[in-house]
Amino acid sequence: MDRIRSAATALLAVPLLALPACAPAGAAAPAAPAATAQDAPDLARGARSAAHPQLPTYTSTITPVSAADLPASWRPGCPVGPQQLRMVTFTHVDLAGAVATGRLVVREDVAQPVADVLADLYAVRFPLAQAQPVDAFGGSDEASMAANNTSAFNCRPVTGGTGFSEHAYGTAIDLNPVQNPYVRGTTVLPEEGRAFVRRTPAPGVVLADDAVVRAFADRGFSWGGDWSSLKDYQHFSLSGD
């Protein structure tokens, strides 16, 4: 989504177990208490546990696209042409915790920064429900959002306006639209996002100054959750619109 331009360690805590009293000579040693999930320490840097197995290595590729690759999202007269766009194919974690492959179409000059953002998200296991070009949904932003699809390029008007959206330039990304809806007054897009209007931590939710916002900010992207006239929690853009 987007807005009209004018609206504008900690020390690893290991539980200490009390030492049992010495047993009389010849007595059997007391059995160790059964380990529980609560006994597992938090992950230290570089460490993994059974609950957090090591992920496969992150991979990404950047490839050219043609008009044939963008049958529903591009047309003559759009502010950028296919030759200015690139497909970023990348590894991500899905909402079930499985490793999946996603694809985003973005402008050529932001393709590598976007791949780097996605690497950061993968490293912290931030999940994406899915990530496919909006052409998989007939170019419909509404259908893509309802399917909780993370997407980028789409030659369409700005939401609520007539000028080109930042997505039409390939410099904006909508992340997990259901968990991160567009909210303006009583309007919530997608409708499935109403359960997430109240911002509380949950898988796939973007929150102020979290690892996702910082990863994008480090590459020059602004977050729609910081807007004052409305909130577009899914939206990251290069221009801030």
C-alpha positions as MATLAB code, in Angstrom:
seq = 'MDRIRSAATALLAVPLLALPACAPAGAAAPAAPAATAQDAPDLARGARSAAHPQLPTYTSTITPVSAADLPASWRPGCPVGPQQLRMVTFTHVDLAGAVATGRLVVREDVAQPVADVLADLYAVRFPLAQAQPVDAFGGSDEASMAANNTSAFNCRPVTGGTGFSEHAYGTAIDLNPVQNPYVRGTTVLPEEGRAFVRRTPAPGVVLADDAVVRAFADRGFSWGGDWSSLKDYQHFSLSGD';
ca = [
       0.000    0.000    0.000;
       1.023    3.644    0.053;
      -0.309    7.127    0.794;
      -1.014   10.256   -1.205;
       2.191   12.307   -1.286;
       0.581   15.346    0.348;
      -0.443   13.265    3.433;
       2.439   13.239    4.500;
      23.845  -11.324   26.229;
      21.615   -9.464   27.514;
      23.677  -11.849   29.568;
      22.590  -15.305   28.500;
      20.392  -16.391   31.376;
      21.053  -19.987   32.317;
      18.868  -21.244   35.182;
      20.924  -22.242   38.213;
      19.913  -25.585   39.640;
      20.245  -26.109   43.386;
      22.870  -28.735   44.231;
      21.450  -31.805   45.949;
      22.683  -32.739   49.410;
      25.394  -35.401   49.474;
      23.920  -38.885   49.553;
      25.076  -41.450   52.082;
      27.793  -43.799   50.889;
      26.374  -46.540   48.726;
      23.117  -44.681   48.100;
      22.001  -44.154   44.542;
      22.455  -40.642   43.224;
      19.163  -38.775   42.814;
      17.870  -38.668   39.274;
      18.340  -35.394   37.427;
      15.100  -33.501   36.846;
      13.620  -33.928   33.395;
      14.502  -31.103   31.039;
      11.631  -28.879   30.000;
      11.212  -26.279   27.288;
      11.485  -23.637   30.005;
      14.950  -24.931   30.931;
      16.327  -24.189   27.448;
      18.435  -21.020   27.415;
      17.829  -18.243   24.928;
      19.851  -18.453   21.730;
      23.312  -16.988   22.046;
      24.930  -15.509   18.961;
      25.902  -18.378   16.669;
      24.168  -20.974   18.856;
      21.195  -23.104   17.880;
      18.783  -25.347   19.779;
      16.393  -28.093   18.791;
      13.602  -25.508   18.757;
      15.689  -23.238   16.501;
      17.649  -25.465   14.130;
      20.233  -23.856   11.936;
      18.729  -22.476    8.761;
      20.071  -23.297    5.321;
      22.322  -20.603    3.932;
      20.455  -17.567    2.635;
      20.597  -17.213   -1.124;
      19.402  -14.556   -3.526;
      19.667  -13.967   -7.247;
      18.934  -10.856   -9.290;
      17.828  -11.355  -12.888;
      16.375   -9.174  -15.676;
      12.674   -9.274  -16.491;
      10.768   -8.720  -19.710;
       7.282   -7.498  -20.489;
       6.268  -11.145  -20.829;
       7.194  -11.649  -17.164;
       4.867   -8.802  -16.133;
       1.633   -9.479  -18.054;
      -0.663   -7.873  -15.477;
       1.572   -5.462  -13.571;
       3.119   -3.470  -16.438;
       1.795   -1.703  -19.523;
       3.094    0.983  -21.886;
       2.979    4.388  -20.239;
       4.147    3.192  -16.835;
       6.894    5.320  -15.244;
       9.491    2.533  -15.576;
       9.916   -0.110  -18.231;
      10.760   -3.801  -17.846;
      14.384   -3.068  -18.747;
      14.639   -0.958  -15.572;
      13.271   -3.727  -13.352;
      14.829   -6.827  -11.816;
      13.528  -10.028  -10.244;
      14.954  -10.763   -6.803;
      14.598  -14.475   -5.994;
      15.430  -15.175   -2.364;
      15.228  -17.528    0.587;
      12.766  -16.768    3.374;
      11.055  -18.373    6.342;
       7.282  -18.773    6.068;
       4.684  -18.464    8.814;
       4.953  -22.189    9.553;
       8.701  -21.839   10.103;
       9.591  -23.668    6.887;
      12.154  -22.384    4.423;
      10.632  -21.175    1.157;
      11.570  -19.266   -1.971;
      10.131  -15.841   -2.738;
      10.272  -13.459   -5.697;
       9.973   -9.681   -5.794;
      10.177   -7.330   -8.772;
      11.906   -4.050   -7.958;
      13.784   -1.309   -9.763;
      17.296   -2.223  -10.828;
      19.101    0.201   -8.505;
      17.362   -1.084   -5.367;
      17.548   -4.803   -6.204;
      20.735   -5.474   -4.236;
      19.679   -3.366   -1.225;
      16.361   -5.246   -1.166;
      18.201   -8.584   -1.331;
      20.316   -7.419    1.623;
      17.205   -6.451    3.608;
      15.732   -9.865    2.947;
      18.953  -11.490    4.148;
      18.612   -9.579    7.426;
      14.987  -10.691    7.794;
      16.006  -14.294    7.160;
      18.797  -14.072    9.741;
      16.311  -13.059   12.465;
      13.718  -15.564   11.172;
      11.134  -12.915   10.383;
       8.488  -14.857    8.436;
       6.824  -13.927    5.164;
       3.582  -15.736    4.417;
       4.535  -15.763    0.735;
       6.248  -13.455   -1.746;
       5.293  -13.531   -5.413;
       4.968  -10.895   -8.140;
       1.520   -9.359   -8.158;
       1.062  -10.861  -11.646;
       0.294  -14.135   -9.847;
      -2.889  -12.355   -8.699;
      -3.798  -10.813  -12.024;
      -2.187   -7.520  -11.043;
      -4.848   -7.033   -8.345;
      -3.477   -5.352   -5.239;
      -6.631   -6.344   -3.364;
      -6.249  -10.037   -4.235;
      -2.549   -9.989   -3.398;
      -3.228   -8.408    0.002;
      -6.064  -10.786    0.815;
      -3.696  -13.695    0.082;
      -1.167  -12.167    2.514;
       1.315  -11.865   -0.321;
       4.432   -9.749    0.029;
       4.883   -7.853   -3.241;
       6.681   -4.900   -4.793;
       6.320   -3.600   -8.373;
       2.809   -2.934   -9.640;
       1.998   -0.143  -12.102;
      -1.102    1.163  -10.345;
      -2.443    4.408   -8.871;
      -1.721    5.469   -5.331;
      -4.304    4.211   -2.853;
      -7.103    6.751   -2.671;
      -5.655    8.868   -5.482;
      -4.975    9.013   -9.188;
      -1.193    9.539   -9.457;
       1.215    6.659   -9.756;
       1.897    4.661   -6.613;
       5.465    4.241   -5.406;
       4.969    0.615   -6.403;
       4.701    1.737  -10.032;
       8.344    2.818   -9.800;
       9.495   -0.494   -8.302;
      10.723    1.228   -5.147;
       8.133    0.080   -2.599;
       7.406   -3.245   -0.898;
       4.288   -4.393    0.968;
       5.173   -6.905    3.684;
       2.658   -9.454    5.056;
      -0.439   -7.293    4.365;
      -2.731   -9.265    6.682;
      -0.470   -8.889    9.718;
       0.394   -5.316    8.658;
      -2.746   -3.670    7.269;
      -3.381   -0.236    5.813;
      -5.482    1.695    8.337;
      -7.193    5.025    7.687;
     -10.058    5.839   10.016;
     -12.418    2.886    9.841;
     -10.896    1.635    6.590;
      -8.709   -1.449    6.966;
      -7.059   -3.082    3.961;
      -7.115   -5.988    3.576;
     -10.256   -6.735    5.541;
      -8.498   -9.814    6.936;
      -6.098   -7.434    8.686;
      -8.647   -6.116   11.198;
      -7.402   -8.598   13.774;
      -4.001   -6.870   13.604;
      -5.027   -3.216   13.844;
      -3.998   -3.264   17.473;
      -0.249   -3.646   17.171;
       1.047   -6.411   19.390;
       3.947   -8.817   18.786;
       3.036  -11.823   16.640;
       4.688  -13.761   13.816;
       4.920  -11.593   10.707;
       3.958   -8.353   12.471;
       6.142   -5.290   11.916;
       6.546   -3.036   14.963;
       8.189    0.341   15.480;
      11.992    0.197   15.559;
      12.083   -3.579   15.270;
      14.646   -5.535   13.231;
      12.518   -5.231   10.090;
      12.137   -1.446   10.263;
      15.844   -1.061   11.013;
      16.873   -3.340    8.133;
      14.877   -1.261    5.675;
      15.980    2.040    7.213;
      19.620    1.023    6.854;
      19.032    0.880    3.079;
      17.148    4.180    2.871;
      13.549    2.910    3.048;
      10.857    4.563    5.175;
       8.009    2.733    6.915;
       4.327    3.564    6.486;
       3.744    2.723   10.143;
       5.426    6.025   11.004;
       2.911    8.115    9.056;
       0.592   10.362   11.066;
      -2.471   10.873    8.839;
      -2.876    7.132    8.324;
      -0.965    3.940    9.019;
       0.300    1.656    6.268;
       2.053   -0.960    8.376;
       2.901   -3.191    5.396;
       4.506   -0.443    3.301;
       8.224    0.343    2.901;
       9.252    2.855    0.262;
      12.344    4.652   -0.942;
      10.707    8.071   -1.199;
       8.716    7.835    2.022;
       5.397    7.879    0.102;
];
